[in-house]
Amino acid sequence: FGSSYTACVHDVAIGEFDMCIGSFWITPQRLSMVQFLPAFGSSKFYLVVPGDPVSDSFIDTLAKPFEPFSVELWAFVLSFLIFA
């Protein structure tokens, strides 16, 4: 096994142990062996990679929050808010 955590999960799967207590990551390999209880917490990991420098203008920066929707949808939302 790749780690002692996976070995412990395997021992639970074959009935050697009743449970493993620890800070486990639920991986597809471990999930295929046993069932897990809901996690008490989670770890957040961020992947930071170098990118091309962005030279947005002030107007482009202000327009960013409105980009997910089309102009027609924004017009509908605005008209709905006005007339509702």
DSSP file (Angstrom, degrees, kcal/mol; ACC not computed):
  #  RESIDUE AA STRUCTURE BP1 BP2  ACC     N-H-->O    O-->H-N    N-H-->O    O-->H-N    TCO  KAPPA ALPHA  PHI   PSI    X-CA   Y-CA   Z-CA
    1    1 A F              0   0    0      0, 0.0     3,-0.0     0, 0.0     6,-0.0   0.000 360.0 360.0 360.0 153.6    0.0    0.0    0.0
    2    2 A G        +     0   0    0      1,-0.1     2,-0.3     2,-0.0     3,-0.0   0.728 360.0   8.5 -73.4 -22.6    1.1    3.5   -0.7
    3    3 A S  S  > S-     0   0    0      1,-0.1     4,-1.8     0, 0.0     5,-0.1  -0.972  72.1-110.6-152.6 165.0    0.6    4.7    2.9
    4    4 A S  H  > S+     0   0    0     -2,-0.3     4,-2.1     1,-0.2     5,-0.1   0.787 116.9  59.8 -69.5 -25.6   -0.1    3.4    6.4
    5    5 A Y  H  > S+     0   0    0      2,-0.2     4,-2.2     1,-0.2    -1,-0.2   0.932 106.4  45.5 -66.3 -45.0   -3.5    5.1    6.2
    6    6 A T  H  > S+     0   0    0      1,-0.2     4,-2.3     2,-0.2    -2,-0.2   0.875 111.5  53.6 -65.3 -36.2   -4.5    3.1    3.1
    7    7 A A  H  X S+     0   0    0     -4,-1.8     4,-2.2     2,-0.2    -1,-0.2   0.894 108.1  49.8 -64.3 -39.2   -3.1    0.0    4.9
    8    8 A C  H  X S+     0   0    0     -4,-2.1     4,-1.8     2,-0.2    -2,-0.2   0.915 110.1  50.1 -65.4 -42.0   -5.4    0.7    7.9
    9    9 A V  H  X S+     0   0    0     -4,-2.2     4,-2.1     1,-0.2    -2,-0.2   0.896 109.7  51.7 -62.5 -39.3   -8.4    1.1    5.6
   10   10 A H  H  X S+     0   0    0     -4,-2.3     4,-2.1     1,-0.2     6,-0.2   0.905 106.2  53.9 -63.2 -41.3   -7.5   -2.2    4.0
   11   11 A D  H  <>S+     0   0    0     -4,-2.2     5,-2.2     1,-0.2     6,-1.3   0.863 109.0  49.1 -62.6 -35.2   -7.4   -3.8    7.5
   12   12 A V  H ><5S+     0   0    0     -4,-1.8     3,-0.9     4,-0.2    -1,-0.2   0.906 109.0  53.9 -66.1 -41.0  -10.9   -2.5    8.2
   13   13 A A  H 3<5S+     0   0    0     -4,-2.1    -2,-0.2     1,-0.3    -1,-0.2   0.863 111.8  43.1 -63.5 -36.3  -12.1   -3.9    4.8
   14   14 A I  T 3<5S-     0   0    0     -4,-2.1    -1,-0.3    -5,-0.1    -2,-0.2   0.461 119.0-108.3 -91.5   0.7  -10.8   -7.4    5.5
   15   15 A G  T < 5S+     0   0    0     -3,-0.9    -3,-0.2    -4,-0.4    -2,-0.1   0.559  85.7 120.8  89.5   7.9  -12.1   -7.3    9.1
   16   16 A E  S   <S+     0   0    0     -5,-2.2     2,-0.3    -6,-0.2    -4,-0.2   0.899  81.5  25.3 -70.5 -40.6   -8.8   -7.1   10.9
   17   17 A F        -     0   0    0     -6,-1.3    -2,-0.2    -9,-0.2     3,-0.1  -0.850  66.4-143.4-118.6 157.4   -9.8   -3.8   12.6
   18   18 A D  S    S-     0   0    0      1,-0.3     2,-0.3    -2,-0.3    -1,-0.1   0.818  81.7 -13.7 -85.4 -36.0  -13.2   -2.4   13.4
   19   19 A M        -     0   0    0      2,-0.0     2,-0.4    -8,-0.0    -1,-0.3  -0.990  54.9-132.5-160.4 160.7  -12.3    1.2   12.6
   20   20 A C        -     0   0    0     -2,-0.3     2,-0.5    -3,-0.1     4,-0.1  -0.982  19.4-159.0-118.6 131.2   -9.4    3.5   11.9
   21   21 A I        +     0   0    0     -2,-0.4     2,-0.3     2,-0.1    -2,-0.0  -0.941  42.7  84.0-112.8 127.4   -9.2    6.9   13.7
   22   22 A G  S    S-     0   0    0     -2,-0.5     2,-1.3     2,-0.1    -2,-0.1  -0.986  85.9 -55.6 170.4-173.7   -7.2    9.6   12.3
   23   23 A S        +     0   0    0     -2,-0.3     2,-0.3     2,-0.0    -2,-0.1  -0.705  66.4 175.7 -93.0  84.3   -6.9   12.5    9.9
   24   24 A F        -     0   0    0     -2,-1.3     2,-0.5    -4,-0.1    -2,-0.1  -0.674  29.3-143.0 -96.6 143.7   -7.8   10.6    6.7
   25   25 A W        -     0   0    0     -2,-0.3     2,-1.0    17,-0.0     5,-0.1  -0.902  25.6-127.9 -94.8 132.7   -8.2   11.9    3.2
   26   26 A I        +     0   0    0     -2,-0.5    10,-0.0     4,-0.1    -2,-0.0  -0.727  36.8 179.2 -84.9 104.8  -11.0   10.1    1.4
   27   27 A T     >  -     0   0    0     -2,-1.0     4,-2.7     1,-0.1     5,-0.2  -0.650  42.2-110.2-101.3 160.8   -9.4    8.9   -1.8
   28   28 A P  H  > S+     0   0    0      0, 0.0     4,-1.5     0, 0.0     5,-0.1   0.876 119.1  53.8 -57.9 -36.9  -11.2    6.9   -4.6
   29   29 A Q  H  > S+     0   0    0      2,-0.2     4,-0.5     1,-0.2     3,-0.1   0.934 112.9  41.6 -64.1 -45.5   -9.0    3.9   -3.7
   30   30 A R  H >> S+     0   0    0      1,-0.2     4,-1.9     2,-0.2     3,-1.0   0.869 111.5  56.1 -69.7 -36.5  -10.0    4.0    0.0
   31   31 A L  H 3< S+     0   0    0     -4,-2.7    -1,-0.2     1,-0.3    -2,-0.2   0.802 101.8  57.4 -66.6 -27.9  -13.6    4.7   -0.8
   32   32 A S  H 3< S+     0   0    0     -4,-1.5    -1,-0.3    -5,-0.2    -2,-0.2   0.694 109.9  46.1 -74.5 -16.9  -13.7    1.6   -2.9
   33   33 A M  H << S-     0   0    0     -3,-1.0     2,-0.3    -4,-0.5    -2,-0.2   0.885 123.2  -1.7 -90.1 -44.3  -12.7   -0.5    0.1
   34   34 A V  S  < S-     0   0    0     -4,-1.9     2,-0.4     0, 0.0    -1,-0.2  -0.856  70.8-100.8-141.7 171.1  -14.9    0.8    2.9
   35   35 A Q        -     0   0    0     -2,-0.3     2,-0.3    -3,-0.1    -3,-0.0  -0.791  34.8-148.7 -96.3 143.8  -17.6    3.3    3.7
   36   36 A F        -     0   0    0     -2,-0.4     3,-0.1    -5,-0.1   -10,-0.0  -0.816  11.3-123.3-110.5 151.3  -16.6    6.5    5.5
   37   37 A L        -     0   0    0     -2,-0.3     3,-0.1     1,-0.1    -1,-0.0  -0.465  51.9 -75.8 -78.8 162.6  -18.6    8.6    8.0
   38   38 A P        -     0   0    0      0, 0.0    -1,-0.1     0, 0.0     2,-0.1  -0.327  59.4-104.2 -59.2 144.4  -19.2   12.3    7.1
   39   39 A A        -     0   0    0      1,-0.1     3,-0.1    -3,-0.1    -3,-0.0  -0.381  13.1-145.3 -73.1 146.1  -16.1   14.3    7.7
   40   40 A F  S    S-     0   0    0      1,-0.1     2,-0.3    -2,-0.1    -1,-0.1   0.803  82.5  -8.6 -75.8 -31.4  -15.7   16.6   10.7
   41   41 A G        -     0   0    0      2,-0.0     2,-0.3    -3,-0.0    -1,-0.1  -0.902  66.4-132.4-153.3 178.1  -13.7   19.1    8.7
   42   42 A S        -     0   0    0     -2,-0.3     2,-0.5    -3,-0.1   -17,-0.0  -0.973  14.2-126.5-141.4 156.2  -12.1   19.6    5.4
   43   43 A S        -     0   0    0     -2,-0.3     2,-0.6     2,-0.0    -2,-0.0  -0.868  19.0-148.0-103.1 134.1   -8.7   20.8    4.1
   44   44 A K        -     0   0    0     -2,-0.5     2,-0.4     2,-0.0    -2,-0.0  -0.901  16.6-175.9-104.6 125.1   -8.6   23.5    1.5
   45   45 A F        -     0   0    0     -2,-0.6     2,-0.4     2,-0.0    -2,-0.0  -0.944   7.1-159.9-119.1 141.7   -5.8   23.4   -1.0
   46   46 A Y        -     0   0    0     -2,-0.4     2,-0.7     2,-0.0    -2,-0.0  -0.967  10.2-144.8-123.0 136.7   -5.1   26.0   -3.6
   47   47 A L        -     0   0    0     -2,-0.4     2,-0.6     2,-0.0    -2,-0.0  -0.898  17.6-167.3-100.8 117.1   -3.0   25.5   -6.7
   48   48 A V        +     0   0    0     -2,-0.7    -2,-0.0     2,-0.0     0, 0.0  -0.923  11.5 172.4-110.2 120.9   -1.1   28.7   -7.6
   49   49 A V        -     0   0    0     -2,-0.6     2,-0.1     0, 0.0    -2,-0.0  -0.939  37.8-102.0-126.2 148.5    0.4   28.9  -11.0
   50   50 A P        -     0   0    0      0, 0.0     2,-0.3     0, 0.0    -2,-0.0  -0.449  46.0-176.3 -68.0 141.4    2.1   31.7  -12.8
   51   51 A G        -     0   0    0     -2,-0.1     3,-0.0     1,-0.0     0, 0.0  -0.765  34.3 -75.6-129.9 176.0    0.0   33.3  -15.4
   52   52 A D        -     0   0    0     -2,-0.3     2,-0.1     1,-0.1    -1,-0.0  -0.524  57.9-102.7 -71.2 138.2    0.1   36.0  -18.0
   53   53 A P        -     0   0    0      0, 0.0     2,-0.5     0, 0.0    -1,-0.1  -0.431  35.4-143.1 -64.6 134.6    0.0   39.5  -16.5
   54   54 A V        -     0   0    0     -2,-0.1     2,-0.5    -3,-0.0    -3,-0.0  -0.864  14.8-169.8-103.7 127.2   -3.4   41.0  -17.0
   55   55 A S        +     0   0    0     -2,-0.5     2,-0.2     0, 0.0    -1,-0.0  -0.624  19.7 171.5-115.9  72.8   -3.7   44.6  -17.7
   56   56 A D        -     0   0    0     -2,-0.5     2,-0.1     1,-0.1    -2,-0.0  -0.542  29.5-125.0 -79.6 144.9   -7.4   45.3  -17.4
   57   57 A S     >  -     0   0    0     -2,-0.2     4,-2.1     1,-0.1     5,-0.2  -0.332  30.7-101.0 -78.5 171.2   -8.6   48.8  -17.4
   58   58 A F  H  > S+     0   0    0      1,-0.2     4,-1.9     2,-0.2     5,-0.1   0.876 124.7  51.7 -61.1 -38.6  -10.7   50.2  -14.6
   59   59 A I  H  > S+     0   0    0      2,-0.2     4,-1.7     1,-0.2    -1,-0.2   0.897 107.7  52.0 -66.4 -40.9  -13.9   49.7  -16.7
   60   60 A D  H  > S+     0   0    0      1,-0.2     4,-0.9     2,-0.2    -2,-0.2   0.897 108.8  51.1 -62.5 -39.5  -13.0   46.1  -17.4
   61   61 A T  H >< S+     0   0    0     -4,-2.1     3,-0.5     1,-0.2    -1,-0.2   0.896 110.3  48.7 -64.9 -40.4  -12.5   45.5  -13.7
   62   62 A L  H 3< S+     0   0    0     -4,-1.9    -1,-0.2     1,-0.2     4,-0.2   0.811 109.6  53.4 -67.9 -29.2  -15.9   47.0  -12.9
   63   63 A A  H >X S+     0   0    0     -4,-1.7     3,-1.3     1,-0.2     4,-0.6   0.647  83.9  89.4 -81.4 -15.4  -17.6   44.8  -15.6
   64   64 A K  G X< S+     0   0    0     -4,-0.9     3,-1.3    -3,-0.5    -1,-0.2   0.872  83.1  52.9 -53.1 -46.0  -16.2   41.5  -14.3
   65   65 A P  G 34 S+     0   0    0      0, 0.0    -1,-0.3     0, 0.0    -2,-0.1   0.751 109.3  51.1 -65.1 -19.7  -19.1   40.8  -11.9
   66   66 A F  G X4 S+     0   0    0     -3,-1.3     3,-0.9    -4,-0.2    -2,-0.2   0.527  85.9  88.2 -93.2  -6.2  -21.6   41.2  -14.7
   67   67 A E  T << S+     0   0    0     -3,-1.3    -1,-0.2    -4,-0.6    -3,-0.1   0.807  71.7  69.1 -66.0 -32.6  -19.9   38.9  -17.2
   68   68 A P  T 3  S+     0   0    0      0, 0.0     2,-0.3     0, 0.0    -1,-0.2   0.806 100.2  53.9 -60.2 -26.5  -21.6   35.6  -16.2
   69   69 A F  S <  S-     0   0    0     -3,-0.9     2,-0.0     1,-0.1     0, 0.0  -0.795  86.4-117.6-110.2 151.4  -25.0   36.8  -17.6
   70   70 A S     >  -     0   0    0     -2,-0.3     4,-2.0     1,-0.1     5,-0.2  -0.286  31.8-106.6 -75.3 167.5  -25.8   38.1  -21.0
   71   71 A V  H  > S+     0   0    0      1,-0.2     4,-2.2     2,-0.2     5,-0.1   0.880 120.6  54.9 -62.5 -38.6  -27.1   41.6  -21.6
   72   72 A E  H  > S+     0   0    0      1,-0.2     4,-2.1     2,-0.2    -1,-0.2   0.898 107.7  48.5 -63.3 -40.9  -30.6   40.2  -22.2
   73   73 A L  H  > S+     0   0    0      2,-0.2     4,-2.7     1,-0.2    -1,-0.2   0.895 110.4  50.9 -68.3 -38.8  -30.7   38.4  -18.9
   74   74 A W  H  X S+     0   0    0     -4,-2.0     4,-2.6     2,-0.2    -1,-0.2   0.883 109.4  51.7 -64.2 -36.8  -29.5   41.5  -17.1
   75   75 A A  H  X S+     0   0    0     -4,-2.2     4,-2.5     2,-0.2    -2,-0.2   0.905 110.4  48.7 -65.0 -40.3  -32.3   43.4  -18.8
   76   76 A F  H  X S+     0   0    0     -4,-2.1     4,-2.7     2,-0.2    -2,-0.2   0.935 112.2  47.8 -63.3 -47.0  -34.8   40.8  -17.7
   77   77 A V  H  X S+     0   0    0     -4,-2.7     4,-2.4     1,-0.2    -2,-0.2   0.928 113.7  47.5 -61.0 -45.4  -33.6   40.9  -14.1
   78   78 A L  H  X S+     0   0    0     -4,-2.6     4,-1.9     1,-0.2    -1,-0.2   0.917 113.5  47.0 -63.5 -44.0  -33.6   44.7  -14.0
   79   79 A S  H  X S+     0   0    0     -4,-2.5     4,-2.6     1,-0.2    -1,-0.2   0.881 111.3  52.4 -66.3 -36.3  -37.1   44.9  -15.5
   80   80 A F  H  X S+     0   0    0     -4,-2.7     4,-1.4     1,-0.2    -2,-0.2   0.917 110.3  48.0 -63.2 -42.8  -38.3   42.2  -13.0
   81   81 A L  H  < S+     0   0    0     -4,-2.4    -1,-0.2    -5,-0.2    -2,-0.2   0.851 114.6  46.4 -67.8 -33.6  -37.0   44.2  -10.1
   82   82 A I  H  < S+     0   0    0     -4,-1.9    -2,-0.2    -5,-0.2    -1,-0.2   0.930 121.0  34.7 -73.5 -45.0  -38.5   47.4  -11.3
   83   83 A F  H  <        0   0    0     -4,-2.6    -2,-0.2     1,-0.2    -1,-0.2   0.501 360.0 360.0 -92.7  -4.1  -42.0   46.0  -12.1
   84   84 A A     <        0   0    0     -4,-1.4    -1,-0.2    -5,-0.2    -2,-0.1   0.470 360.0 360.0 -90.1 360.0  -42.3   43.4   -9.4
